[in-house]
Amino acid sequence: MTVHLVGAGPGDPELLTVKALSLLQSADVVVFDRLVSAEILGLACATAELIDVGKRPGTSHTQELINDLLISLGQQHSVVVRIKGGDPFVFGRGGEEAEALARAGVAYTIVPGISSAFAVPAAAGIPVTHRLVSRAVTVVTGHCAQGSQSVDWRAHARTDSTLVILMGTERLATIATELMAGGLEASTPVAIVHNGTRDKQQVLRIQLHEAVFIRAHAPSVIVIGAVADLDLRDPLQLAQLVNAQ
Ligand SMILES: C[S@@+](CC[C@H](N)C(=O)[O-])C[C@H]1O[C@@H](n2cnc3c(N)ncnc32)[C@H](O)[C@@H]1O
């Protein structure tokens, strides 16, 4: 009797790990989040019970209820797959679920997934680090839990690191304004990648000052920094970069 905390990757079913696929195929129960696509759920064992615990307006799935559900399922079934978008430990609250299971004495495993923080920019041709362009990358949430300390965007403006922002669409105007107030150039490239690695992937490339007026939609990964101008899917751009080095 084990609960497996599994990362589903960024959306494209082919970006599931082999381990995630084999667990889905042997699952008695699959407990899934909003970002896990129907295509991925379709890979689960035909007899598996599928339970949607996606948090969205109008639902009552608090994290505590989800923890209790996992404990109870883990006490009844031999293979419980708790699957989440990306990696379970990157802004996924997988750590809290592991803690709750450990406290209750329920066996669990952790199956890492490909995080959207890196895979979604890559799918849009953006390397989050690139020789001579960016030597560091910082992954930040644009959404802070109530009562927690908010992100110091002005400090991030001074780090000379590519910024990758998850859950940042609603606060994009504030984030851009704060970054500019912290000294980041108004002309800094920004890429907003919506539905990355999925059929409906969209990429918007703008400058930081324009981000104040943009209405972005979730799920999107926002990349801020010189690399956001790159599209290495484009052989012409790639050739220019190689010649410049
Ligand atoms: C609650 S966080 C979960 C992150 C996840 N654990 C991971 O490692 O990718 C959800 C956020 O991830 C980002 N995200 C996840 N999948 C995405 C996708 N396919 N395209 C764009 N953004 C995505 C968005 O910023 C979204 O708001």
The ligand as an SDF file (V2000), in Angstrom:
LIG
                    3D

 27 29  0  0  0  0  0  0  0  0999 V2000
    0.9140   25.4150   -9.2180 C   0  0  0  0  0  0  0  0  0  0  0  0
    2.2090   25.7130  -10.3390 S   0  0  0  0  0  0  0  0  0  0  0  0
    2.7610   24.0750  -10.5770 C   0  0  0  0  0  0  0  0  0  0  0  0
    4.1180   23.9830  -11.2310 C   0  0  0  0  0  0  0  0  0  0  0  0
    4.5190   22.5650  -11.5370 C   0  0  0  0  0  0  0  0  0  0  0  0
    4.6670   21.8060  -10.3200 N   0  0  0  0  0  0  0  0  0  0  0  0
    5.7820   22.4740  -12.3780 C   0  0  0  0  0  0  0  0  0  0  0  0
    6.8330   21.9900  -11.9050 O   0  0  0  0  0  0  0  0  0  0  0  0
    5.7210   22.8460  -13.5530 O   0  0  0  0  0  0  0  0  0  0  0  0
    1.2750   26.0500  -11.8070 C   0  0  0  0  0  0  0  0  0  0  0  0
    1.9910   26.9950  -12.7700 C   0  0  0  0  0  0  0  0  0  0  0  0
    2.9460   26.3080  -13.5520 O   0  0  0  0  0  0  0  0  0  0  0  0
    3.0330   26.9150  -14.8190 C   0  0  0  0  0  0  0  0  0  0  0  0
    2.6990   25.9140  -15.8490 N   0  0  0  0  0  0  0  0  0  0  0  0
    2.5180   24.6070  -15.6400 C   0  0  0  0  0  0  0  0  0  0  0  0
    2.3150   23.9510  -16.8070 N   0  0  0  0  0  0  0  0  0  0  0  0
    2.3620   24.8810  -17.7830 C   0  0  0  0  0  0  0  0  0  0  0  0
    2.2360   24.8490  -19.2030 C   0  0  0  0  0  0  0  0  0  0  0  0
    2.0330   23.7180  -19.8760 N   0  0  0  0  0  0  0  0  0  0  0  0
    2.3510   26.0230  -19.8850 N   0  0  0  0  0  0  0  0  0  0  0  0
    2.5840   27.1740  -19.2480 C   0  0  0  0  0  0  0  0  0  0  0  0
    2.7110   27.2690  -17.9050 N   0  0  0  0  0  0  0  0  0  0  0  0
    2.6190   26.1400  -17.1830 C   0  0  0  0  0  0  0  0  0  0  0  0
    2.0820   28.1080  -14.8130 C   0  0  0  0  0  0  0  0  0  0  0  0
    2.8080   29.2380  -14.4000 O   0  0  0  0  0  0  0  0  0  0  0  0
    1.0840   27.6750  -13.7700 C   0  0  0  0  0  0  0  0  0  0  0  0
    0.3890   28.7670  -13.2440 O   0  0  0  0  0  0  0  0  0  0  0  0
  1  2  1  0
  2  3  1  0
  2 10  1  0
  3  4  1  0
  4  5  1  0
  5  6  1  0
  5  7  1  0
  7  8  2  0
  7  9  1  0
 10 11  1  0
 11 12  1  0
 11 26  1  0
 12 13  1  0
 13 14  1  0
 13 24  1  0
 14 15  1  0
 14 23  1  0
 15 16  2  0
 16 17  1  0
 17 18  1  0
 17 23  2  0
 18 19  1  0
 18 20  2  0
 20 21  1  0
 21 22  2  0
 22 23  1  0
 24 25  1  0
 24 26  1  0
 26 27  1  0
M  CHG  2   2   1   9  -1
M  END
$$$$
